Amino acid sequence: MAELGIGIGWRPEIADAVEELPGVDWVEVVAENICAGHLPDSLTRLRARGVQVVPHGVSLGLGGADRPDPERLAALAAKAEALGSPLVTEHIAFVRAAGPSGAALEAGHLLPVPRTWDSLDVLCENVRIAQDALPVPLALENIAALISWPGDELTEGQFLAELVERTGVRLLIDVANLHTNHVNRGEDPARALAELPLEALAYVHVAGGEERDGVWHDTHAHPVPRPVLDVLADLASRVSPPGVLLERDDDFPPAHELASELATITATVRTASVSRREEPARPLLVGAGARVSGGPMPVPADAAPGGGGRTAAGASPTGAARSAEAARPGARERVGLAQAALLSALVAGTPAPEGFDARRLKVQSRALLAKRAGVVARIAPELKEILGAEYRPAFFAYAASRPMPGSYRREALDFVEHLLVAGRPADPEARRRLTYWWQDRAGVRPPGRVTRFMRAAREALAGRGRP
């Protein structure tokens, strides 16, 4: 894998600052925020200077029960080619699932997959489909999680090691996410790093967050804290990362503060690299299902390639033994049912599936609402300006029992229509401005009095029928 160096996430809000920052070797851009045929001028200038640009996808949902959408894959491939990227990246997550009516429920954010053999089978098959459709190598990121699945069969490190063994996919390790999962799920970052096949490392993410009521929120809107830098140092003491990237998605600080964070990240990696060269090799972590760091996972004599199932004495088959397999019969259905039940509880108010922490599900559900509100505010800043302090509570009231539609732009239109149907906001001038905003973007006349009455009545009746 090519050496990338030190990078930063390119965002429109800090585009000018990124172009001026010293020591930036490459940038990463959210793939869904650009068009292959109309690249932002800032990215074009950076590329002309020799700065590499990596597209980072968030909507494929490779951990979901469905096979990857060919159109989404084609769009990601086109962006990689337009940017001349050395690789593309995505997440080990699911973002949608079939709802009770059969229509897809959208999470609006990344949700963790269960670490089970069924889930791994489905993920590996989806990854191979994506690899075949992309013109450059694919790397996958471990995600931050607020909740844990009951009945996990592998640790984080074991799950990722098996994934790499079966598919050859590269890894994008987010050390901030390892810290998040340490606080929220009690998982040891050092153990995860010891179990990971770090020879598959493509690059590293570093980001900030904050702790509220004992829960770590991976906000990407705060400075990188010391515990995250400590995990970065641990990783860099084990392997030389090809690239390290600072992520910032909100509450952007002045350019000099971004430069200071980049300098701290660089110093952390350099110091850890010196200690790696001076210290003796660490003992390898070997256990049931654990990958041997720095070498291939040993294959038991009774694990024939393509054998499937479990080996003797209930041991887990190695990736080499299962690498040629498709998902086991019924795996997609089982994974799909489990993910649909969880997502429905999070976005549609259905009962929590058995085995989940109901309190944590409420935290996750509220985090998804906050994510939706934040993205709608970014793509339609006029709404926050018109509604002022009413924006957030009004959006939460609208979205609490309404799953996200197919896109955030559709969400913004639906939200405003919901307000207008209800005769809100109370201020006539604000309501007039919302009406014009909606009319301009919907391309039709806003709903009249009779239509508003009928829709309000339907919503009231539907609300009585909800659990």
Buried (B, 14 or more C-beta within 10 A) or exposed (E): BEEBBBBBBBBEEBBEBBBEBEEBBBBBBBBBBBEBEEBBEBBEEBBEEEBBBBBBBBBBBBBBBBBBBEEBBEBBBBBBBBBEBBBBBBBBBBBBBBBEEEEBBBBBBBBBBBBBBBBBBBBBBBBBBBBEBBEBBBBBBBBBBBBBBEEBBBBBBBBBBBBBBBBBBBBBBBBBBBBBBBBBBEBBBBBBBBBBBBBBBBBBBBBBBEEEEEBBBBBBBBBBBEBBBBBBBBBBBBBBBBBBBBBBBEEBBEBEEBBEBBEBBBEBBEEBBEEBEEEEEEEEBEEEBBBBBEEEBEBEEEBEEEBEEEBEEEEBBBBBBBBEBEBBEEBBEBBBBBBBBBBBBBBBBBEBBEEBBEEBBBBBBBBBBBBBBBBBBBBBEBBBEBBEEBBBEBBBBBBEBBBBBEEBBEBBBBBBBBBBBBEBBEBEEBBEBBBEBBBEBBEEEBBEEEEBEEBBEEEEEEEEEEE
